[in-house]
Amino acid sequence: MDLALSALVWILQDEERADRLLALTGLDADGIRSRVTDPALMEAVLGYLAGHEPDLIACAKMLDVPPVALVLARERLAQ
């Protein structure tokens, strides 16, 4: 869950990425704040990254993890 939260913070630091996340998930800023500990939201965040490889790679690089770590974290949250 910590990795997903770090990924969410990374996404929200860029207005274009944040807007795209909100558009694709149907969430708004209040929805994210109220559900930040919800595994389903964190899975959606990681799914958002997995669906756009350039962001997946950039996020992984910033978090100093291999991209597969983000994908595996999503799979763990999905269980």
Secondary structure as GFF3:
##gff-version 3
##sequence-region A 1 79
A	DSSP	alpha_helix	2	12	.	.	.	ID=ss1
A	DSSP	alpha_helix	15	25	.	.	.	ID=ss2
A	DSSP	alpha_helix	29	34	.	.	.	ID=ss3
A	DSSP	alpha_helix	39	50	.	.	.	ID=ss4
A	DSSP	alpha_helix	53	63	.	.	.	ID=ss5
A	DSSP	alpha_helix	67	78	.	.	.	ID=ss6
###
